[in-house]
């Protein structure tokens, strides 16, 4: 359903997509962590999940303050934050490696998403901009047969984290575009606010109807991915 549409599309040439939560969604983080821990004969707990998300937050903060973005550093932070790993002498980087092998398997995408992306591909240049590692993003696009539609991926490894407008402006400049040529599509505050600050129009994807606090600042709001080509075709 299209809940809001104030887009101006006459000058739009490129669509920028978040991946996690927008193109794909987690099926179950507890099931994901349970599967990885089972490889060590360890059991999942809510405490492990809380510490996992804390590690991701710590890594984001480390990246913002140091610009150091390596898988090894992420692994170190996992090992330093998840007590169960420390208690059992498990390397955080080994845990990270095993997680990365399984991550895409614990995602889902809206039925027919390939058709929706294919429609958009006919009229716009498509890119991804994700707060995650590029290779992990590629695995998710590959799983749903979407890789061929995207011209590039801006990620942890090759751009600034989506924290301020800087990364959006860098990507726009890198592609030889003006901000009015771009629409960014995402599911969270770190998509909508920084893009808005850069002068880029935004589409909020709210699959679960729980992002009402962002409706006011997003240029458009949809509840299904398939709404996006419908809305953009209607506006062209």
Secondary structure as a PSIPRED ss2 file (coil, helix, strand):
# PSIPRED VFORMAT (PSIPRED V4.0)

   1 X C   1.000  0.000  0.000
   2 X E   0.000  0.000  1.000
   3 X E   0.000  0.000  1.000
   4 X E   0.000  0.000  1.000
   5 X E   0.000  0.000  1.000
   6 X C   1.000  0.000  0.000
   7 X C   1.000  0.000  0.000
   8 X C   1.000  0.000  0.000
   9 X C   1.000  0.000  0.000
  10 X C   1.000  0.000  0.000
  11 X C   1.000  0.000  0.000
  12 X C   1.000  0.000  0.000
  13 X C   1.000  0.000  0.000
  14 X E   0.000  0.000  1.000
  15 X E   0.000  0.000  1.000
  16 X E   0.000  0.000  1.000
  17 X E   0.000  0.000  1.000
  18 X C   1.000  0.000  0.000
  19 X C   1.000  0.000  0.000
  20 X E   0.000  0.000  1.000
  21 X C   1.000  0.000  0.000
  22 X C   1.000  0.000  0.000
  23 X C   1.000  0.000  0.000
  24 X E   0.000  0.000  1.000
  25 X E   0.000  0.000  1.000
  26 X E   0.000  0.000  1.000
  27 X C   1.000  0.000  0.000
  28 X C   1.000  0.000  0.000
  29 X H   0.000  1.000  0.000
  30 X H   0.000  1.000  0.000
  31 X H   0.000  1.000  0.000
  32 X H   0.000  1.000  0.000
  33 X H   0.000  1.000  0.000
  34 X H   0.000  1.000  0.000
  35 X H   0.000  1.000  0.000
  36 X H   0.000  1.000  0.000
  37 X H   0.000  1.000  0.000
  38 X H   0.000  1.000  0.000
  39 X C   1.000  0.000  0.000
  40 X C   1.000  0.000  0.000
  41 X C   1.000  0.000  0.000
  42 X C   1.000  0.000  0.000
  43 X C   1.000  0.000  0.000
  44 X C   1.000  0.000  0.000
  45 X C   1.000  0.000  0.000
  46 X H   0.000  1.000  0.000
  47 X H   0.000  1.000  0.000
  48 X H   0.000  1.000  0.000
  49 X H   0.000  1.000  0.000
  50 X H   0.000  1.000  0.000
  51 X H   0.000  1.000  0.000
  52 X H   0.000  1.000  0.000
  53 X H   0.000  1.000  0.000
  54 X H   0.000  1.000  0.000
  55 X H   0.000  1.000  0.000
  56 X H   0.000  1.000  0.000
  57 X H   0.000  1.000  0.000
  58 X H   0.000  1.000  0.000
  59 X H   0.000  1.000  0.000
  60 X H   0.000  1.000  0.000
  61 X H   0.000  1.000  0.000
  62 X H   0.000  1.000  0.000
  63 X H   0.000  1.000  0.000
  64 X H   0.000  1.000  0.000
  65 X H   0.000  1.000  0.000
  66 X H   0.000  1.000  0.000
  67 X C   1.000  0.000  0.000
  68 X C   1.000  0.000  0.000
  69 X C   1.000  0.000  0.000
  70 X C   1.000  0.000  0.000
  71 X H   0.000  1.000  0.000
  72 X H   0.000  1.000  0.000
  73 X H   0.000  1.000  0.000
  74 X H   0.000  1.000  0.000
  75 X H   0.000  1.000  0.000
  76 X H   0.000  1.000  0.000
  77 X H   0.000  1.000  0.000
  78 X H   0.000  1.000  0.000
  79 X H   0.000  1.000  0.000
  80 X H   0.000  1.000  0.000
  81 X H   0.000  1.000  0.000
  82 X C   1.000  0.000  0.000
  83 X H   0.000  1.000  0.000
  84 X H   0.000  1.000  0.000
  85 X H   0.000  1.000  0.000
  86 X H   0.000  1.000  0.000
  87 X H   0.000  1.000  0.000
  88 X C   1.000  0.000  0.000
  89 X C   1.000  0.000  0.000
  90 X C   1.000  0.000  0.000
  91 X C   1.000  0.000  0.000
  92 X H   0.000  1.000  0.000
  93 X H   0.000  1.000  0.000
  94 X H   0.000  1.000  0.000
  95 X H   0.000  1.000  0.000
  96 X H   0.000  1.000  0.000
  97 X H   0.000  1.000  0.000
  98 X H   0.000  1.000  0.000
  99 X H   0.000  1.000  0.000
 100 X H   0.000  1.000  0.000
 101 X H   0.000  1.000  0.000
 102 X H   0.000  1.000  0.000
 103 X H   0.000  1.000  0.000
 104 X H   0.000  1.000  0.000
 105 X H   0.000  1.000  0.000
 106 X H   0.000  1.000  0.000
 107 X E   0.000  0.000  1.000
 108 X E   0.000  0.000  1.000
 109 X C   1.000  0.000  0.000
 110 X C   1.000  0.000  0.000
 111 X C   1.000  0.000  0.000
 112 X C   1.000  0.000  0.000
 113 X H   0.000  1.000  0.000
 114 X H   0.000  1.000  0.000
 115 X H   0.000  1.000  0.000
 116 X H   0.000  1.000  0.000
 117 X H   0.000  1.000  0.000
 118 X H   0.000  1.000  0.000
 119 X H   0.000  1.000  0.000
 120 X H   0.000  1.000  0.000
 121 X H   0.000  1.000  0.000
 122 X H   0.000  1.000  0.000
 123 X H   0.000  1.000  0.000
 124 X C   1.000  0.000  0.000
 125 X E   0.000  0.000  1.000
 126 X E   0.000  0.000  1.000
 127 X E   0.000  0.000  1.000
 128 X E   0.000  0.000  1.000
 129 X E   0.000  0.000  1.000
 130 X C   1.000  0.000  0.000
 131 X C   1.000  0.000  0.000
 132 X C   1.000  0.000  0.000
 133 X C   1.000  0.000  0.000
 134 X H   0.000  1.000  0.000
 135 X H   0.000  1.000  0.000
 136 X H   0.000  1.000  0.000
 137 X H   0.000  1.000  0.000
 138 X H   0.000  1.000  0.000
 139 X H   0.000  1.000  0.000
 140 X H   0.000  1.000  0.000
 141 X H   0.000  1.000  0.000
 142 X H   0.000  1.000  0.000
 143 X H   0.000  1.000  0.000
 144 X C   1.000  0.000  0.000
 145 X C   1.000  0.000  0.000
 146 X C   1.000  0.000  0.000
 147 X H   0.000  1.000  0.000
 148 X H   0.000  1.000  0.000
 149 X H   0.000  1.000  0.000
 150 X C   1.000  0.000  0.000
 151 X C   1.000  0.000  0.000
 152 X E   0.000  0.000  1.000
 153 X E   0.000  0.000  1.000
 154 X E   0.000  0.000  1.000
 155 X C   1.000  0.000  0.000
 156 X C   1.000  0.000  0.000
 157 X C   1.000  0.000  0.000
 158 X C   1.000  0.000  0.000
 159 X C   1.000  0.000  0.000
 160 X C   1.000  0.000  0.000
 161 X C   1.000  0.000  0.000
 162 X C   1.000  0.000  0.000
 163 X C   1.000  0.000  0.000
 164 X C   1.000  0.000  0.000
 165 X C   1.000  0.000  0.000
 166 X H   0.000  1.000  0.000
 167 X H   0.000  1.000  0.000
 168 X H   0.000  1.000  0.000
 169 X H   0.000  1.000  0.000
 170 X H   0.000  1.000  0.000
 171 X H   0.000  1.000  0.000
 172 X H   0.000  1.000  0.000
 173 X H   0.000  1.000  0.000
 174 X H   0.000  1.000  0.000
 175 X C   1.000  0.000  0.000
 176 X C   1.000  0.000  0.000
 177 X C   1.000  0.000  0.000
 178 X C   1.000  0.000  0.000
 179 X H   0.000  1.000  0.000
 180 X H   0.000  1.000  0.000
 181 X H   0.000  1.000  0.000
 182 X E   0.000  0.000  1.000
 183 X E   0.000  0.000  1.000
 184 X E   0.000  0.000  1.000
 185 X E   0.000  0.000  1.000
 186 X E   0.000  0.000  1.000
 187 X C   1.000  0.000  0.000
 188 X C   1.000  0.000  0.000
 189 X H   0.000  1.000  0.000
 190 X H   0.000  1.000  0.000
 191 X H   0.000  1.000  0.000
 192 X H   0.000  1.000  0.000
 193 X H   0.000  1.000  0.000
 194 X H   0.000  1.000  0.000
 195 X H   0.000  1.000  0.000
 196 X H   0.000  1.000  0.000
 197 X H   0.000  1.000  0.000
 198 X C   1.000  0.000  0.000
 199 X C   1.000  0.000  0.000
 200 X C   1.000  0.000  0.000
 201 X E   0.000  0.000  1.000
 202 X E   0.000  0.000  1.000
 203 X E   0.000  0.000  1.000
 204 X E   0.000  0.000  1.000
 205 X E   0.000  0.000  1.000
 206 X C   1.000  0.000  0.000
 207 X C   1.000  0.000  0.000
 208 X C   1.000  0.000  0.000
 209 X C   1.000  0.000  0.000
 210 X C   1.000  0.000  0.000
 211 X C   1.000  0.000  0.000
 212 X H   0.000  1.000  0.000
 213 X H   0.000  1.000  0.000
 214 X H   0.000  1.000  0.000
 215 X C   1.000  0.000  0.000
 216 X C   1.000  0.000  0.000
 217 X C   1.000  0.000  0.000
 218 X C   1.000  0.000  0.000
 219 X C   1.000  0.000  0.000
 220 X E   0.000  0.000  1.000
 221 X E   0.000  0.000  1.000
 222 X E   0.000  0.000  1.000
 223 X C   1.000  0.000  0.000
 224 X C   1.000  0.000  0.000
 225 X C   1.000  0.000  0.000
 226 X H   0.000  1.000  0.000
 227 X H   0.000  1.000  0.000
 228 X H   0.000  1.000  0.000
 229 X H   0.000  1.000  0.000
 230 X H   0.000  1.000  0.000
 231 X H   0.000  1.000  0.000
 232 X H   0.000  1.000  0.000
 233 X H   0.000  1.000  0.000
 234 X H   0.000  1.000  0.000
 235 X H   0.000  1.000  0.000
 236 X C   1.000  0.000  0.000
